[in-house]
Amino acid sequence: MRSNLISDDVFTAARLALDGLSSRQSAISRNVANVDTPGYRAETVSFERAIKRAMGKDDLLSLKSTDEAHLPSPNQVSNMLGLYRKGGSLRADGNNVDIDVEMIDMNETVLKYQAISQLVSKRYRLLRDISNVR
């Protein structure tokens, strides 16, 4: 990626992270809204690997399917942002949403979003202060 004073890797990563965290928050909201919906499967959003790939720092080997019956590689699976959450106990009605897990995930997501937003704000403030020094 090309870097300059205004548009650099930090801002690109921050933008991607904020978009991913927003998508994660939407998935958590859908899970909470459907906590009592029979057959609903909890969703999750995993975007960290997509950010690494976009930033050119994905060091995973690329796997290639040679047959239609092959399972998708981890790289192919990670291309999908919305995934069903693995694990968790499945209730009798087929729902696997655990409200405690959702609240923990929500709080973690909010904290990450706030931290990245503050980082971007401080970085812009630094750039503004540098440009005023002239």
N, C-alpha and C positions, 0 to 999 in steps of 0.2 A: 504494500500500500504506500502511496505517496503521502508525504507529510509536509505540512506547512504550519504557520503560526496559528491559523484559525481552524483549519480542518486537519486534524491529525488522528492518529490511531486511538488516542484516549477518547476523543469525542465520538468516533465511529463505534468503539466498543461500548461506550456509555449509551449511545442511541439504541444499539442492538439490545443491550441489557434491559433498558427501560421498556422497550417494546416487548421483550420476552416476559419481563415481570408483569406487565400489564395483561398479557395473554394468560399467564399463570393465575393472576388474580381473578380473571373472568372464569377460568375453569373451576377455581375454588368456589366462586359464587354459584356456579351451576350445580356443583356438588352439594352445597349447603341447601340450595333451593329444592333439590331432589332427594333430600335425606329420607323422605318417607315414600318415595316413588318405587313401587314394586318393579324389580328387574333392572333398575338403574345401576350402571357401573361407574364408579368414581373415575374421573378424568384427572390427568396430570399434564403439565407442560414442562418438557425438558429442553432447554434452549442453550445451556452452557456449552455443549459440544458444537452447536451451530455457530456460536460466537467464536470459538477457537478456530473453526474452519474458515470463517469469514475473515478472521485476522491473520490467516496463514500459519496458525500455530497448531494445527491438528496433526499429531504425529502418529495417528493410527494407520495401519496398512489398509489399503483399499482392497476389499475382497470382490471377487467377480463370480456371478452365478453363471454356470454353464448349462443348467437345466431348469426348466420352468418349475419343477417340483422342489428345487432347493429353497431352503428357508432364507429370508432376507438377511443380509449382513448387518452387523451393528451400525455401520455407516448409513445403510439404507433406512434402517429403522429410525435413526436419529434425525433423518431429514423430516420426519413427521413431528410437528410440534405437539399436537394433541394425541395423547396415548391413554389407554386405560391403565389405571394404577394397578400394579401387580401386588399380590398379597392381600392382606386384610381378610377379615372373616366375612364370608358370604352368609347373609341371613336367610331365613326360610323363604322370604319373598324374592330372593335373588339380588337384593341390594347390598352393596359392600361399602357404602359411605360410612365412615367413622367420624362423627362430629368433632371429637377431640383432635384427630389428625388434621382435619380441615382447619381448625382454629390455630393449631401450631403452625401449619403451612402458611396461613394467612398472615400471622404475626411476623414470621420470618420474611415473607415476601414484602410486607410493608417496610420493615427495617432495611432490607436491601435497597428498596426503591428510594427511601429517604437518604440513605448513605450515598448512592450514586448521584442523586439529584444535588446533594450538597457538594459533591466533588465537582460536578459540572459548573455549578454556580461559583465556586471558589476559583476554578480555572478561568472562567470568563472574567471574573473580577480582577484576577492577576493580569490577564491580557489587557483589560481596560486600563489598569494602573500603569502597565508598561508603555502603552500608547500615549498616555498623558505625560510621561516623563520628558518627551521631546522638548 
